[in-house]
Amino acid sequence: MTTTTMSLRIRSDTSNWNALLFLALAAFWGTSFVAIEAGLEHFPPVLFAGIRYAIAGVLILGYAVVTTDRWYPRDRPEWLSVGVVGVFIIAAYHALLYLGEMHVSGAVAAVVVSLAPVLTAVAAASILGQSLDNVAAGGFLLGVVGVVVVADPNPANLLSTNLLGIVLVLLSAASFAVGAVLTEPLRTTLPAESMQAWAMLVGAAVLFAGSLARGESPAAIEWTTTAVVSLTYLTLVSGVVGFLIYFALHERVGATEINLVGYLEPVVAAVAGWALLGHLVSTTTLVGFLAIFAGFALVKRDTIRARVLGETSAPATGHGYDAD
């Protein structure tokens, strides 16, 4: 076997392994929307999110202690970065998502959340002064049109709980986008596993405070089989295992490819919602999703083109976080 042949074979094996990890991550995070929907029948929403991330944070912190060279933040910038991620990407994002999923299905929530990468680009333009040309601005507007199509507003449903749910999920995606942008100037040397673990613990503390403010009580939890399975799946599979896969993929392929997971998640959520809960996806939801994906393609067109052509100098427009 020649050196060239061996190199091509190694590259092919790596690509296949990355593809498997990508599909696994999409499956774990896509089904999490359905697991949330099922669990909300038995948990107060904000408390549910807090319990999930308190347990996941402890487990990932233990993993960081064993596998990294530094498992705790050392200085103000690192704690500030942990705080931003914990408040915006863990606490606010998941509180709003869980509250929203009390009114809409997991599949619809996944479609609306898929707007997050587009919102991130717009937030970067607004907060960091990064450029957003006319085509990218058109992509953002197309994504917004997609959400409007999913919401299907009309005088008869302007005050419906369905529309309220979509607004809450949209606000969750906006919180995620703002958090991702605010972390951009706070780049640190803290390992990703340690950063994520502490952010989860900070986020869990904020979620518990929010749950207490809403008057939620642990006594309201119904510890049914569905509740235990939902919490276990969200914590261990889509939480711990999902994030460990995410760390590996982010290092291998970069942020732009990771963003694409968000556009496979609604497909997984729709299939899982149909198989497990008997939910069907409407035509308007499908059309809205296609519009959001087209908007993402316009906003990220330069980076996608660079990746497709095999260039290594793609613009660094992605961020190191994704929504689950």
HELIX and SHEET records of a PDB file:
HELIX    1   1 THR A    3  GLY A   39  1                                  37    
HELIX    2   2 PRO A   45  THR A   67  1                                  23    
HELIX    3   3 ARG A   76  VAL A   84  1                                   9    
HELIX    4   4 VAL A   85  ALA A   92  3                                   8    
HELIX    5   5 TYR A   93  GLY A  100  1                                   8    
HELIX    6   6 GLY A  106  VAL A  113  1                                   8    
HELIX    7   7 ALA A  116  ILE A  127  1                                  12    
HELIX    8   8 ASN A  134  ALA A  151  1                                  18    
HELIX    9   9 THR A  161  LEU A  182  1                                  22    
HELIX   10  10 GLU A  184  LEU A  186  5                                   3    
HELIX   11  11 ALA A  192  ALA A  213  1                                  22    
HELIX   12  12 PRO A  218  ALA A  220  5                                   3    
HELIX   13  13 THR A  225  THR A  232  1                                   8    
HELIX   14  14 TYR A  233  VAL A  241  3                                   9    
HELIX   15  15 GLY A  242  VAL A  253  1                                  12    
HELIX   16  16 ALA A  255  ASN A  259  1                                   5    
HELIX   17  17 LEU A  260  TYR A  263  5                                   4    
HELIX   18  18 GLU A  265  ALA A  272  1                                   8    
HELIX   19  19 GLY A  273  LEU A  277  3                                   5    
HELIX   20  20 THR A  283  VAL A  299  1                                  17    
HELIX   21  21 ARG A  301  VAL A  308  1                                   8    
END                                                                             
